[in-house]
Amino acid sequence: MSRRVVLATRNEHKVHELRQILAGLVDELDLEIVSAAEVDGPDVPETEVTFLGNARLKAVALAEATGLPSVADDSGLAVEVLGGSPGVFSARWSGSHAGAGAARAEVDRANLSLLLEQVADVPDEHRAAAFVCAAVVALPDGRVEGVEGRVEGRLGHEPRGTNGFGYDPVFHPTGDSRTLAEYTDVEKNAISHRGNAFRALEPVLRSLLGTDPQD
């Protein structure tokens, strides 16, 4: 019987993305990835001031509430000219709180529109930005481990592409004229901040949930 691991998110885009990124490990360890919504997990306020702090809050709370190994991430966009903002406030930069489906898409558009207004007069050479992701796994027995991943790039001047969410349509990874929203799922997962973070988390998950091949 597969061992269930719960993701601390109700964001369908993120669940889909993480299931793809972790597909190899899921097969290897015979895991079943479920979302917080599927196990009626709690909504945990993101009250910390770092990505790692927020991810830890969510993972620990979910593990305690469900009795299952829990994985959480917190991620966002850090824009150099804005001093690292939106940062941990990326998902609610416009002041709105995202729900799911159409409501989340509307909030994403509002966040993106506000960001572009704020950097409208910033020349290309000063539009450096990075996507940052912290990923944490928490077990019901109290063990907690976390890692971080990032991808560097720059902000475009207008949204492009439809295969993404959040700030993907205006983020150009370094050396590419395309935005992340113009990448295929496979291309994005290969370089994204979330892909990098969860690949770094794989040996931790293997050690905590299974047998490390190096043992």
Secondary structure as UniProt FT lines:
FT   STRAND          3..7
FT   HELIX           12..21
FT   HELIX           23..29
FT   STRAND          31..35
FT   HELIX           36..39
FT   HELIX           51..66
FT   STRAND          70..79
FT   HELIX           80..82
FT   TURN            83..84
FT   HELIX           87..92
FT   TURN            93..94
FT   HELIX           102..118
FT   TURN            119..121
FT   HELIX           124..126
FT   STRAND          128..138
FT   TURN            140..141
FT   STRAND          144..155
FT   TURN            166..167
FT   HELIX           168..170
FT   STRAND          171..173
FT   TURN            174..175
FT   HELIX           180..182
FT   HELIX           185..191
FT   HELIX           193..209
FT   TURN            213..214
//
